């Protein structure tokens, strides 16, 4: 009776739409569950150029026409309920809502008494509000009003899930702090950290040297890398300031910036104004399978985000290929997963530059620095154990 055969995963955005942490985590988990013998159907937003129903790497994808991967709304709630009721309600053994993807299906719980409802939380609306205000961007602060409205929706939805999986300690802290703690039973919050595929993200000196050769950079250079969406909240501009400060005393420094986004041109102009544009290379958007090569070409990761991130994949991926990482200090207030992570206030270029210098003082020995428990295999095992527990309890 507790055999898990079919999971339905409402998730508005997948890597088929765009590159990003949340969609990567959801997609990696879906494929891992399929490999473990569980059928997975992902309900997602319309994918331009793709049919409404298709299979990819064993995962059944139902793309909902007329819905957007950028935001939730009444159209999303209606579409997910319609397809779920018409095609999936009879075969679903467990509902896994990625973020708020499954909020519109909560009203069907009474018809599915034996089916656990689980939420995978990558953050909270309260955390998003704080992130936007920390960015000091007038535009971002203005858009935070929408996140404030979502706080009430979150608080109404949280108690209706059998379990809420926090993808990192920071998310778990937000879910057990005010105001979420007013409605969420602490025992329902489970931490399952984002897992990295260590078969892909691993030390590989040959690919790193190939990238350096393509860039015309010698082995003697010390290379800093950033990998994120080029959005103001990701703090790449702060990284440029810190790099420029350290570069004044270090001729051997080079900077790889991987990613695309609305801040690209502004960042290029800032690099030119700081007179470091000859030492900075903007890679652009990179497919995930190509990312390990660029990480292996670097000596240290820098992530000066102002956002409250759940469990940043870029930092974990950097550790997996053997890089130390300099990151925003607010990301790890609950403790560091690795002694190879150095913390600094992102808006303080002197502090970030000092942290970079400390990281670069370590001899560049490429061996994985990813802590135990952060592999994709370990993460999948924990999800399956949780699902089994909930299925038995509901049965």
N, C-alpha and C positions, 0 to 999 in steps of 0.2 A: 504493500500500500504506500510505502514511502519512497519507492523507486522514482528517481528524478529522470524524466524522459525529455521534457520540452520546457525550455525557458523562453519567455517573451520579454524582450528588452526594448522598451520605448526610449529612444535616444535621438534627439533632434538633429544632431550633427555627427558625422562619421568622417574618417579620412577621405572618403569619396567626395566630400564637400570642400574640406579645407584642412590644412595642417594645424594641429593644436594638441595640447596636453590631454584635455578631457576626452576628445574623440579617439585619441591614440590608446588611452587606457581602456576605454570601453571596447574598442575593436580588438585589441590584443586579448582581453578577457573572453570575448565572444568566441574567438578562434580557438583559444585554449580549452574552453568548455566543450567545443565540438570535438576536439582531439581526445577529450576525456570521455567521449561517448554520449554527450548530451546534445540534443537538437536545440538550436538557438534561432529564433526569429527576431530580427531587429526591425522595429517600427521606426522609420526615420523620415526626414523631410525630403521633399522632391529633389532628385539629383539630376541636374541638367545633362541631357544627352544619354541618360540611362533609362531602362524600362521601369515600370512601377513594381515589378517583381522579378528578382533574379537571385542567383546564388554566387557567392564569392568565398573561396577558401572554406567551403562547407557551411557557411552561415547563410541562412535565408534572409534576404533583405526585401522589405516591403516599403517602398518609397511612396509617400502620401502626396498625390497631386495637389497643387495649390498651397502647400505649406512651405514655410521658410525655415532654413537651418539657423537663422540669425536670432530669432526670438520666438517665445511662446505666445499664444493668443487663442482666442475662441475657435479659430479655424483649426488649429492644432488639436485642441481638446476634442472637437467634434470628429475630426478625421480619425484620431486614434481610437476613440470609442466605437465608431462605425466599423472600422476594419476588425477591431478586436472582437466585437460582438458577432460579426458576420462570419469570421474565419478562424478565430483562435481561442475563444473562451472555453470551448469544450475540450481542447487538448493541452491547455496551459497548466503545467505543474507548479510553476513559480514565476512571479512577476518581478523583474529586476528593473526598477526605474533609475535611469542614469540622470542624476540631478532631478529636475522637475519634470522629466519626460513623461512620467506615468501618473502625474497628479490627476489628469482627467479620467483615469480608470479607477480611482479610489471609490467612487460611488457604486462600483460593481462588486465590491468586497462581499456584500451580503449574499450574492449569488455564487460565491466562490469560497465557501467556508473552509475548505480543506487546502486552499492554495495560499502559501505565504506571500506577502508583499514586502519586498526589500527595496531600499533606496541606497544608491551609491552616491554619497555626498562629496563633491569636490570643493565645496565652500558653502558659505551661508550668505543670505542677502545682507545681513548686518555686516559681515566681513567685506562684502563688495562696497557698501557705503563707506566704510572706513578706508578702503583702498583708494577710492576716488577722491576722497578728501585729502588723503596723504599725498596725492599727486600734485596738489596745488594748481591744478588746471581748472580754470573757470568753467570750461565746457564740461569736463568730467564731473565737477561738483554739481553742475546744473542737471546732468542726467541721473544723478544719484537719487532724485525724487522718485524715479521709477523703481529703484531698488528698495526704497523705503516702503512703497506700496506692497512690494513682494514679501516684506517681513511678515505681514499678517497672513498671507497665503501660505507661507512656510509653516507658521505656527499652527495653522489649521490642519495642514497635511501631515506633519511629523508624527503625531500620536497614532495615525492610522496605519503606520507601517509596523510590521513585526520586528524589523531590525533596520537600523540606519548604519551603513558602512562608511566610516570616515577613511579617506584615502591617505591620511597622515595624522600625526599628533596635533598639528595646528587646527585642522578641521574638527577633530574630536574635542579640542578645548573650546572651540566656538559653539559646538553643539551642546556642551555641558555648562555653558556660561549663560548669563542673562542676555536676551530674553528666552532663548531656546530651552533652558533648563526648567522653565515654568511649565512646559508641556511635554518634554521628552524624559522618559524614564531612563536614567543613566545606564541601566543594564541593557537597554536596547541599542546603545551606541557601541559598535564594534570597530576596532581599528584593523584594517587590512591594508598594509602599505602598498603603494604602487610597485609593481615588479618589473624588472628589466630583463630582456632576453639576452642572457650573457653569451649565447652562441653568436649573436650579431654584434653586440657592444662588448668588445674585448680588446685588450692591447694588441696592436698590429703595426709594428714599426715600418714595415714595407709600404703599406698604404699611406702612412703619414709622410714618409719620405717622398712618395710619388706626388702628393699634393704640394709639398714644399718645392719640389722641382718645377712643377707647373707654374707656381707663383714666382719662381726665381729667388726663393729664400733659402739660405744655406742652413746647414745643421747647427751652426754656431748661434743663430738667432734664437731668442726666447720668445715664444708666441703665446699671446693671450687670445682666448676665443670667447665670444658671446653667441648664444643661439636662442633666439626667441622672436616673437612677432615684434616688428618695429613700431611699437605703439608707445605713447608717452609714459603710460603706467609701467611699462617694462623697464624703464630707467636706463636705456642704452646711452642716452645723452650724459648721464652721470658717469657711466663707464668711460666715455670719451674724455671727460674732464680729468678723471683719475689717471688714465693712461697717459694723457698729455703731460701731466705733472711728473709722473715717474720717468717718462721718456726724456725729460730734460737732462737727467743724469745717467741714462742708459741708452747707448746707441744701438744696443743689440735687440731692442724691443720691436715687435711687430704685433698687429692686432687684426684678427679675423672676425668679421661681423656676419653671422649667418642669419638670414631671415628677410622677410619682406613686410611692408605695412605702410601706413600713412606718414610715418616720420622719416622715411628713407631719404628724401631730398634734404630735409632740414638737418639730418645727421651728417650727410655729405658736406653740406655747407659749413656745419660746425667744425668738422674735421679740418676743412680748409682754413677756417679762421684761426684755429689753434695751431696751424702750420704742422700738422701731423698727417695730412692726407697722403703723403708719399709712404707712410708706414702703416696705413690702414687699408685693408682690402674688404670691400663689401661683396660677399658671395652671392647674395640674393636668396630666394627660396630654394630649399634643398629637400629632395625626397628623403624619407626617413632611412631608407636602405643605404643612402649615400652619406648619411650623417656620421657614422663611425670613422670614415676616412678623414673628415675634417677635424674631428676630435683628436684623432691620433696624430694629426699634424701639429697639435698645440701642446703647450706645457702647463697651462692653467686655465680653468674656466672662470669667467666673471659674470655674475648675475645680480645687477643692482636694481632689482625691481622695487617698485613702491607698493605693489599689490600684496594683499594677503593671499598667498598661494597655498594650495592644499599640500602637495608633496611634489615639488618641481621635478619633472622628468628630466629636464636638461641637466640638472645637477647630478642626479643619479646616473644618467648615461655617461657623464664626464667621469664620475668615480669608477664606473665599470671599465672604462678604457685606461684608467690609471692616472687621471688628472686630479690634483687638488682643486678646490673651488673656493672662490671668494664670493660671498653672497650677502644679501641684506640681512642685518641682524634680527629684524622682526620675524623672519621666517622660522627661526628655530628657538623660540623662547622656551619650549618644553624640553630642550636638550638636543644635542647634536647626534645624528646617527653615525658620524664618522669624525675622527680627529683630523681628517684631511679637509674639513670645511672650516674656513676662516670667516669670521663675521665682521661686518663694518656697517656704519650708517651710510646708506646709499647716497645721500645728498652731501656727504662730507668727503670731497675728493682727496684730502690729505689722509684720512683714515683708510679709504679704499686703496690708495696708492701704497700705503704702508703695508696693508694686508697682502697686496699683490707682490710686493718686494719680499715679504716673508715666505710666501708660497714659492716664489722663484728661487729662493735660496736653497731649496731642497733639490738635491741632484735629480735630474729627470729619469727616474727608474720607472719604466712602464710595466707595472703589474696592477691588477685590479685592486681598487680600493673600496669596492662596493661592499657594504656590511652584509652579514648573513641575514636572511629573511627578506631581502629586497629583490630576489630573483623572481622571474615570471612564474617559475614552477612552484615556488613557495607560496606566492600570492594565490595561484589557482587552487592549490590544496586547501588553503584557508577558506576560500569561498565555498568550495565543495563541502567542507566540514560544516560550515555555518548553514548551508542550504539543507544538508541532511538533518541537522539538529532542528531546524525550523519545521521541516516537513514532518518529522516524528512528533513534534509538539502539536502541530495543527491536526495531525491525524488522530 
